[in-house]
Amino acid sequence: MKKFLVLLLTIVFSLGVSACNTVKGVGQDVSAVGSDIDSAATAVQNKL
């Protein structure tokens, strides 16, 4: 039973750590898209 609990906690911890990295990556991707949209909007505004 103790081995099962240790294994379960290890799996939960591993999933938690990988989820944090995934969320961080998504945040960086969204930020990059926002920067690209801002750059495009600025370029269009300068043309007007």
Secondary structure, DSSP 4 states (H G I P E B T S, - for coil): -HHHHHHHHHHHHHHHHHHHHHHHHHHHHHHHHHHHHHHHHHHHHHH-
